[in-house]
Amino acid sequence: MTREKRHIIKRILLKLLLLALLLVVLDVIYYFTLYPKDLSENCTLMEISQRAKEGVDIVYLGESSNHTYSEDDRDKRFICEMVDDFLLDHHVGNLAKDACHAGVYYDILANIPKENDVKTAIVTVNMRSFTSEWIYSSLETALRKEQLFMKKAPVLYKRMLLAFKAYPIWSEDERWAIVRKGIENQTFTLPHPVPYHNAQEWDHIVAANGTLYNGIQPSADSLSMACHYIKLFACQLNEQNPRVKDLDRIVTLCRRRGWQPVFNILAENVDQIDSLCGPDLIYLLEQNTQYIANRYEPQGVIVVNNLKEVRDCDFRDRDFPTEHYKQTGRLAIAKNVANAIHGR
C-alpha cells in the first residue's frame, strides 16, 4: 500500500471517529435536555416499567381485564390486587396497560431497572391476542410508537425512528385488508371432516347461511357474536405465531434476569362459545391452551390455565367477546394464579 493510500485511509478513519464522537455528544445532550419531555409525551410504557421498585417481588402484566369491573360489583378490586391479597408474604406490582399483549409485556419487563426485588413475573396470556384481529388492531400503531422508546438503543437513534415514523401506520382500509388476509391464514385441522379449513371460510359459511352449527336460526346479535368468536379463536398455534415468539422472548428474558415466569391464560366465555359455535371451536381453544402448557412448562414456566374458569353470567360485556369479568370471575382468576404460585 502506498503512503498516499495510507494517508487517505487515516483521514477517512479520523473523520469517522470524529463523526462517532459528535453523535455520542449529541446523544448525551439530547438525553439530558429534550429526551425526558419526548419520553413523557410519547411513551407511557417506560413509567410502567419503573413501578417495579424496591419492595415489589411479583409483577403483574396485563391489559384491561385486570381493572375492568361491573357497576353491580361490590368488590371492584383489580385482579392484581386480589392476587396481592391472597399472597400475604408478597407484594404484587401492577404493570398493566389497556390493549397490551405479549410483545408489549416483553418491553415492559426488559426495561425494569436493574436494581429491583422482582422474583416472579405474572404475564397475562389472552387467547384473542394470537389471531389477526388483535395482531393488526387499530390500537397497534399507538403501541408500536411507544415501543420505539423501549428499545435498548441510543436515545437519539430512538428519536430518529420516531421522526421517520418507523412503526406501522395503516389506513382503515389497509388495516382491514391485512386483517382479512390474516383470517384466511388462520388454518386448522379438526378430528372429523368439515367444509371449512380456515377462519375465513368458517365465518363466511355461518354468516351466509344465517344459522348456527346446530341449524338454529339465531337473532342478528347472536349470529354476529358467533362470527366474532370464529374469527378470534379459529386457529391452531405454532412457533411461527408472532405472540408465541413474544412469549419465547419473555421466557428467555426471565431466565436471564432470574425471574420465575407465570403465564396466566385468561378465561374465555366457553359457555357462550359452545352454544353459538359448537364443540369444534371449544376443541381448538383447548388445543391452543394445551399447546402453551406443553411448550412452556418443560421450560420451567408456571402455566395457569383459566380457560374454563368463568361462567357466562360473570362476563360483563354482551355485545363483543372480551375478557372483562364481574367480581366472581376476577376472583376466580386471581385465586388460581395465587394458588399456582403458592404451590411452586
N, C-alpha and C positions, 0 to 999 in steps of 0.2 A: 504494500500500500504506500502510495506516495505521501510526502509530507503535506501536500496541498489537500489531499483527500482526508488525512487525519485531522487537519485544521478545520475542515468543513464539518466533519462529524462532531468534533468537540464543540463547535459553535451551535450546532443543532441540539446537542445534549444539554448545553448550557441554557439555551432558550427554553427547552422543555422543562428543565429544573426550575427556572425562574417562573414559568407558567404554573407549574405544580405548586410552587411556594405561594404565588399570588392567589391561587384557588384556595389553598389552606387558610391564608389570611382572610380572604373574603368570607369563607365558611365560618370562621371564628367570629368575625364582625357581625355577620348575619345572625349567628346563634345567640349573641348577647344583645341584639338590637331588635330586629323585626320578627325573628322566629317565634318568640313567645306569643306575639299577637296573632301571627298566621296560624299557629297551632291551636290557640283557643278559639279562633273563628272557623277553622276548617276540620277540627278533629276532636270529638268528644271521647274517642276510644282511649286516648292516652291517659286522660284523667281517671277513667275506669280502672286501668291497669294500676294506677297509683293507690287504689283503695286497699291493695294487698299490703298493708302497712304492718308494723310490728304488732304482735298480738293476734293476728289473723292466721290461723293454722289450716283452715279449709276455705277454699274459694268456690263460689257457685257461679257458673257461667250459664246464662240462659237468655231467653227472649221474653215476649210479652206474657207467656204462660206463667212466668214467675210472679207477676204482680197483678194480673187481671183477676177481678172478683165479680160476684153478682151483688147487686144492690140489696138483695134479700139476705146476704150473708151476715151472720152475727160476728163471725171471725174473718176479718179481712186481711190477715197477715199474708205476706209473700211466702212462696214455697221455701225460699232460702231461710226465712225467719222461722218457719216451722221446723226445718231441719236443725237449725241452731238450737231450738228449744228441746228437741229430742236428744241432742248431743251435749249434755251438760258440761262435759270436760273440755269442750272445744269452742272455738269462736269462728263462726262462718261469715265470710265477707261476701257482699253482694256485688258481683261483677257482671250483672245482666244489662242488656240493652235491647229494645224492641227490634224485631226483624233480623236479629243476628243468626248466624249459622256457624258451622264448624270452622270455616275459613277465617271468619272474624274472631272466633274464640282463640284460634292459634295466635293471631296477632296480639290479642289482649294478654294472653299468657306469656308470650315472648317478651313483652315489654314490662312485666312485673320487675320492680327494682331488684338488684342482686341481693341487697340486704332485706331479707324477709323471713318470716317464720312459717311460710306455707309448707305443709306436709301432704295435703290432698287437694286435688282439683276435680270438682264435680262438673262435668261437661254435659249439658243438655243435648240429647240426640232427638231431633224432631224428624219423624219419618217423611213428612211433606218436603223437607229440605233437600231430599235426594232426587227429586224429579223436576222436570223442566220449568213448571210454572213458578217455582221458587228460585231455582238456579238463575233464571232470567227475569226475576221480579222487577217491577218498576222501581223498587227501593234499592236495587243493587247498585245503581250508578252512584247514589249518595254514599253508600257503604264503601264502595271501591275508592271513591275520592278520599274518604277518611283513612283508608288503609294505606294510601301513599305515605302518609306521615308516620305510619307504624313500621316502615321498613327500617332495617338496620343498615343505614346508609348516611353519608354526609348530608347535613340539613340543607345545604344549598342545592344539592342534587335533587332532594325531595321537592324543594320549591320549584325547581325547573320542571319536574314531572307535572306538578300542579299547573304551572303556567301553560304547558303544552297539552294539558288535558289528557294525560296518559292513563285514562280509565275509560271504560265503555260508556258511550253516550249514544243511545238509540232513540229514534223517533218511536212513537207508539206503534206505528205500522211495522217498522223494522223489528221492534221487540216481539210483537206477536207472531211475525214470520219465523223468528228464531224459536219461540216457544212451541209453535205448531210443529216445526221440524224436530224439536226435541221430543215432543209427544209421540211422533212417528217412530223415533228411535227407542222408545221405551218398550222393548220387546220382552217376551216371556214365554215360558213353556209350562203348560198345565198337565196334570197326570191323565187327562182324558181329552178327546178331540173337541175343539171349539172353532167357530167360524171366524175367529179373530186371533191375531198374533202380536198385536201391539196395542198401546193405549188408544191411539187414534182410531183404529178400526173398531175397537170395542165401544168407544164413546159414540162413534157415528151410528153403529147399529142400534144402540139403545135410544139415541135421540131421534133417529129416522123412524123407528117402529113405534116410539111413544109408549113402550111397555117395559116393565122391569124383567129381571131374569126369570121370574115365575109366571110371566104372562099377564100380570096385573097391570091395568092402566092407572097410573097414579095421577095425582094433581101435578100441575105445572111446576110447583115448587119442589115437590119430591123428585120429579124427573130431573130437574136441574141439579139437585143435590147428588143424585146417583151419578150423573155425568161428571160432576166435580170430583167425587171420590175416585172414579175410574182414572181421570187424568192425573190425580195427585198420588195414587198408590199403585197403579197397574204397571209394575216393572219388576225386574229381578236385579238385585245389586251385584256388582262385581268390582274388581280392583280398579277399573277404568273410570268409575263414577267420581266426579270431582269432589264430592263430600267424603267419600271413602278415602280419597287421597289426603284430604284435610285431616281426617281422624288419624291416619297413619302418621302425619307430621306431628300431631298433638302427642301421640304415644312416644315418639322419638324425643320430643322436647321434654316431656315429663320425665322420661328416663334420664336424660342428660342433667336435669336440674334436681333430681332426687325426689320427685313428687309422685304420689300414688294417684293415677287417673281413675276416675269413676265415670262411666258412661251411663247417663240417666235417660233411658229410652222412654219418651213420653207416651201417655195413654192416648189412643185414638177411640173414636166413638164406634166401637166394633158392633154394638147393638144396632145402630142405625145402618152401618155399612152392610151388615148381614141381611137386614130386612130390605134394603134397597138394591144391593148388588149381588147378594148371594155368597155362597161359600168359596167361590173361586177367588174373590178379592181378599177374603179373610185368609185364604191359603197363601197368597202372595205376601201379605203383610207378615204373617207368621214366619214364612220362609226368610224374609228380609231381616226381621229381628234376630232370627236364629243365625243368619249369616254374620251379623255383627258380633254376637256372642262367640261363635266358632272362630272368628278371625282374631278377636282381641283378648278373650280370656286366656288363651295359651301364652299371650304376651304379658300377663300379669295385670290386666285391666279388670276392675270390678265392673261388670255389666249388670245393671238393674233393669230388667225388662218389665216395664209397667204397661205394656200394650193393652192389656185387657182389664186393667185395674179400676177403671172409672165407668160407671153405668151411664146410659143415655140421659137420665134425669139430672145428672150432675155436670152436664155440659152447658155452658152459659149461652153460647151463640147458636141460633137455629137456622140462619139463612146462608151460612157458608161454613165449611169444615174448618175448625180451629182447635187449638189445644188450650182453650180458656175454660177453666173449671170453677164450679162453685166450691164452697169451703170443704165439703166432704171429699171432693176429688183432689184438691190441693193437699189435703191432709194425708190421703192415701199415698200419693206420690212421695211426699216428704218422709212419711214413716218408713216406706220401703227403702228409700235411699239411706236413711239413718241406720236402719237395721243391717243393711249390707255393709256399711262402714263399721258398725259395732262388731259384726261377725267376722271381720277381717283378721 
